[in-house]
Amino acid sequence: MFSRLLRSVATLLISATLAGPALAAPIGSSFFMAGGNFPYDFSPTGFMTFNASGDLSVEIAPGSSSSLLVTEQFFAGAGANGGDILAFQFTFTDFPGPGPFGFLIGGLDIGGTQFQLLGAQLSVDFGVSSLGETDVSSLVNAFYLDGANFLFEAPVGWADVFASTSPTAQVPTQIVTTFLAEIRTVPEPSSLALFAIAGLAFGCARIRGKR
């Protein structure tokens, strides 16, 4: 159920009705979220704003019935592969069901229209135990459509994740999830053409100078 919801949102709701004016990327950019068992199933009903560096204030994800608090940070060139890090922290105000979960982050202005996902990591703090940073790159569908979009779908449920981190006698006291996406923007074809023209002009200037 949650998978169909997320995929439906990813393909249908990223539209002109949600698209806002382009802002400086990524700080100050508007973006939206959808959730599947995160902690409930919900579709986006509005935007959040990507925080400035050092600003750890939280926003309620529109459409989540106040069940999901979100904060975000940007780290230029801080990735293991030399890319930029988009960091999101999600705090639940209620507990989800035990089954599979996922989320969609959509419409984020990254200062271009094309990008590469160089890596993605997920960690979870259950209060009594935690899942350390785990490579989830293969589980993230990253694409550009009215902004950068990141669709994550877990192959297992919350109960499975918690059981892998804690004795079954314990119960979680919180669920705080951190998602890190390392990206690199890719020059658009027009930009590449400009670079080529500039390089050609520079080469011609050097040839003339040698005559």
C-alpha positions in Angstrom: 0.0 0.0 0.0 2.7 2.5 1.0 4.7 1.6 -2.1 1.8 2.4 -4.4 1.2 5.7 -2.5 4.9 6.8 -2.8 5.2 5.9 -6.5 1.9 7.6 -7.2 3.1 10.8 -5.6 6.4 10.6 -7.3 4.8 10.3 -10.8 1.6 12.4 -10.4 2.0 15.0 -7.7 5.3 16.5 -8.8 3.5 19.0 -11.1 3.0 22.7 -11.8 0.6 22.9 -8.8 3.5 22.1 -6.4 6.3 23.9 -8.4 7.4 27.2 -6.8 9.8 29.8 -8.0 13.4 28.8 -8.3 15.4 29.8 -5.2 19.1 29.7 -4.3 20.1 26.1 -4.0 19.8 24.3 -1.8 19.5 26.7 1.2 16.1 28.4 1.1 14.8 26.0 -1.4 11.2 24.8 -1.0 10.6 21.1 -1.0 7.8 18.6 -0.1 7.6 15.2 1.4 5.4 12.1 1.2 5.5 9.1 3.5 4.6 5.5 3.6 4.4 4.2 7.1 6.6 7.1 8.0 5.0 7.2 10.5 1.7 7.1 8.6 0.9 7.1 4.9 0.5 10.7 3.7 0.7 12.8 0.6 2.2 16.3 0.5 -0.1 19.3 1.0 2.5 22.1 1.1 6.1 23.0 1.2 8.9 23.2 3.7 12.1 25.3 3.4 15.6 23.9 3.4 17.4 25.3 6.5 20.4 27.6 6.4 23.8 26.3 7.7 23.7 25.9 11.4 19.9 26.3 11.6 18.5 23.2 13.2 14.9 24.4 13.6 12.3 21.8 12.7 9.2 22.0 10.5 6.1 19.8 10.5 5.8 18.0 7.1 2.6 19.3 5.5 0.1 16.4 5.1 1.6 14.3 7.9 -1.0 15.3 10.5 1.8 16.7 12.7 3.4 13.3 12.9 6.7 14.1 11.2 9.2 16.8 12.1 11.9 17.6 9.6 15.2 19.5 9.7 17.9 19.6 7.1 21.5 20.8 6.4 23.8 21.2 3.4 27.5 20.3 3.4 29.3 21.4 0.3 32.0 19.0 -0.9 31.8 16.9 2.3 30.9 13.6 0.7 33.2 10.6 0.6 33.2 10.9 -3.2 33.8 14.6 -3.2 30.1 15.5 -3.7 27.8 17.7 -1.7 25.8 16.3 1.2 22.0 16.9 1.6 21.2 15.8 5.2 17.7 15.3 6.5 16.6 14.3 10.0 13.1 13.0 10.6 11.6 12.8 14.0 8.3 10.9 14.6 5.7 12.2 17.0 4.0 8.8 16.9 5.0 5.3 16.3 4.5 3.6 12.9 3.3 0.2 12.1 5.7 -2.7 12.1 5.8 -3.2 8.3 7.9 -1.7 5.5 8.3 2.0 5.1 9.5 4.7 2.8 9.5 8.3 1.9 9.7 10.8 -1.0 11.6 14.1 -0.8 10.7 16.2 -3.8 11.1 19.4 -5.7 14.4 20.5 -4.1 16.3 23.2 -6.0 19.9 22.1 -6.4 21.0 24.8 -8.8 20.7 22.8 -11.9 18.5 20.3 -13.7 20.8 17.2 -13.8 22.6 15.5 -11.0 24.2 12.2 -10.0 23.5 10.3 -6.7 27.0 9.3 -5.5 25.7 7.6 -2.4 23.0 7.5 0.3 23.0 6.5 3.9 20.3 5.9 6.5 20.6 5.7 10.3 17.9 5.3 13.0 17.9 6.2 16.7 15.3 4.2 18.6 16.2 5.7 22.0 17.2 2.3 23.5 19.3 1.2 20.5 20.3 2.5 17.1 21.1 1.5 13.5 24.3 3.1 12.5 24.9 4.7 9.1 23.9 2.1 6.5 24.5 2.3 2.8 21.1 2.4 1.1 22.2 3.8 -2.3 20.6 0.8 -4.1 17.3 1.5 -2.5 17.1 5.2 -3.5 15.6 6.3 -6.8 17.0 9.8 -7.4 15.7 11.8 -10.4 15.0 15.3 -11.5 11.5 16.5 -12.1 10.7 20.1 -11.1 13.7 19.8 -8.7 15.7 16.9 -7.2 13.7 14.0 -5.9 14.7 11.1 -3.7 12.4 8.1 -3.3 13.5 5.6 -0.7 11.7 2.3 -0.1 12.9 -0.1 2.6 12.8 -3.8 1.8 12.1 -4.7 5.4 9.8 -3.4 8.2 10.3 -1.2 11.2 10.1 -4.3 13.4 12.9 -6.0 11.5 15.2 -2.9 11.8 14.5 -2.6 15.5 15.0 -6.3 16.1 18.4 -6.1 14.4 19.6 -3.5 16.9 18.0 -4.4 20.2 17.0 -7.4 22.4 13.3 -8.2 21.9 12.6 -7.4 25.5 13.1 -3.8 24.8 10.7 -1.4 23.1 11.7 1.8 21.2 11.2 5.1 23.0 11.6 7.2 19.9 12.3 7.0 16.2 14.6 9.6 14.7 15.8 8.8 11.2 18.7 10.5 9.4 19.0 10.4 5.6 22.2 11.5 3.8 22.3 11.9 0.1 25.6 12.7 -1.6 25.1 14.3 -5.0 27.0 16.0 -7.8 25.3 18.4 -10.2 26.0 17.7 -13.9 26.4 20.6 -16.4 23.6 20.9 -18.8 24.3 20.4 -22.5 24.1 24.1 -23.1 26.7 24.7 -20.4 29.0 22.1 -21.9 28.7 23.8 -25.3 29.6 27.1 -23.7 32.7 25.5 -22.1 33.6 24.0 -25.5 33.2 27.4 -27.2 35.2 29.1 -24.5 38.0 26.5 -24.8 38.0 26.9 -28.6 38.2 30.7 -28.3 41.1 30.4 -25.8 43.0 28.0 -28.1 42.5 30.3 -31.1 43.8 33.2 -29.1 46.9 31.3 -28.2 47.5 30.3 -31.8 47.2 34.0 -33.0 49.6 35.0 -30.2 52.3 32.7 -31.5 52.3 34.1 -35.0 
